[in-house]
Amino acid sequence: MVATHLHNDTVVNVAQLLKARVGTVRTVIVHLDDLALDQDLEARNLEAGLTFTRIASGILVSGEVTVTSPQVCARCLTEFEGTYVESFEAEYWPSIDVFTGLPLPGPTDDEIFVIDENHQLDLREILRQVAILAQPIRPVCGPDCPGFQSLLPNSEDIADARLAVLQALLDDRAD
């Protein structure tokens, strides 16, 4: 099976797939250099390997998205580029019948996307949502991250004189 490759584009014409039998599969590879996720959040080098499957109600898009985005480490506050992977499935319904050209009723579920009147399926919104979901809540720059403790002076160097009596009791007990 030959895959369709999209570079910095998210629109796919699915008219032929909508005319195909249920179960027909088409593969699409998407690469986006940049994708705005929110006002202050941007993804870079988004790669998506997608499978379009013809279903009775429209098209099921499933696949895996790999996205790189700038992050700030939650432990040490260092800026770094993080790469994350997320899988998803999304349903797209046609707005126009591909055989008759008549309008079709829209989906009642907000989770279902709509294919436009030219049978163009736009992946931008689902890729944006999946890229946002791939972002970690508490990003960490790496397994060797020392955390904020590395920014603090050594705890042995800072001794509160008021606690010296307790330290002496602990030292006596240890002996």
N, C-alpha and C positions, 0 to 999 in steps of 0.2 A: 504494500500500500504506500502510495506517495503522500508525503505530508506537505501541507501548505505552510510556507514560512512567511511570517509577518515581521518586518523590522520597523520599529517606531510607528506601528499602525495597529489598531485594535478592532477594525471593522472587517467582517467576513460576510460575503454574499452566500446565503444558505438556500437560495431558491431551488437548486437541484437536489439538495438534501431533503427539503420539504416535500419534493415530488417522489422521493425514494420510498421504498417499503420500510415499515417499522423494523428496527434492528440494524439498519445500515449505519456504518461507522465512517467517520472522517477524522483525520489527525491534523492538528494545527499546532505549530510551534510559534510562540510569540517572544520577541525580544524588544524590550523598551529600554532606551538609555536612561530616561528620566520619567518619573510618574509622580505628580503632585498628589499626596495623600490627604493633606490638610493644609491650613494656612502656613503652618510652621514646620511641616513634616514632609519630606520628600524621599522617594525611593530611587535607587540607582540600579542599573543593570538587572532589571527584572527579566527573568526567564520563566516561561510557562510551557509545559508540554501538556497539550489538551486533547481530549477525545470528544468529538461531537457524535452523539448517538441519536438517531431518529426514534422518537417515541410517539405514541398515539396523539398526545396533546401538543407536541412541538419538537423541541430538541433539548436533550440533556447534555450539558457541558460538564465534564469532569477532568480533573488533572491535578498537577502539582506545580506550585509557584515557588521559585527561589528568588529572594529579593535581598538587596544590600541597602542599608540605610545608615545614616550617621546616628550615633547613640552617645549617651553620656553614662559612664559606669556608675551604678548605684552605690558602689562601695568606695571608690577612690576619686570619683568625679572626673576621670580622664575621658576625653573625647576619643571615640574609636569608630571604625566601620564594622558593623555587624551584619552577618549573612544568615538569613533564616529561611526555613522551608515550611510550607503549609499546603495541605491537600484540601480540595473542595469539590462540591457538586452544585450545579445551579440549573434550574429549569427555565427555558425560554419558550414563550408562546408566540405564534404569529399573530399580527394584527389584521392581516389581509389573507384571505384564502388564496393559495398559490394557483389553484386551478380555475376559480371563478372570478377572482379579483374583488369579491365582496368583503366588506368589513366583518371581522369576527369579534365576538364579545371578549373583553379584556379579562384577565385573571382577577379573582377576588382576593387572592393572597398577595400581600406585599412582598413576599419572598420570591415571587416569580417575575422574571424580566420579560420584556416585550420586544419582539423582532419588528422593526419598522415596516412601513408600507412598501418599501423597495426591497424587502426581504434581506435587509442588512442587519446582521447581529453584531452589536457593539459590546466588546468585552471590557471596555475601560472601567465601568463601574464595578463589576465583579472582581476584576484584578485589583482595583483600589481597595475594596473591602477586604479581600483576602490578604493583601499586603499589610493592611492595618492590623488584622488579626494575628499576623505572623510576628509582629513586634512584641518583644518580651515586656512584661510589666516592670521587672527590675533587671535591666540589662547589666551584664558583668563583662568587663573587658577580656577576661580569660581566667583559666583555672589557677593561675599564679598571682592573681590580683591580691595585693596585700591588704586592701581595704583602707578605711580611713584611719585605722590605728597606726599605720606607718607615718602619718602626718603628725601624730602626737609625740611628745617627748617620752622617753622611757619611763615607765611607771615607778621604777626603783629610784630614779633620780628625784622624783617629786614625793616627798614625805611630809605629811601633815604632822606638825609637832604635837597636836592634840591627840593623835593616835599612837604616839611613841610608847605610851604606857601599855596600850593593848598589844603592840608588837613585842614588847619585852615579856609580857605574860605568855604570848604564843611561843616565843623563843625558849622560855623557861620550861614550858610544858613539853616542848620537843626534846629537851635534854633529858 
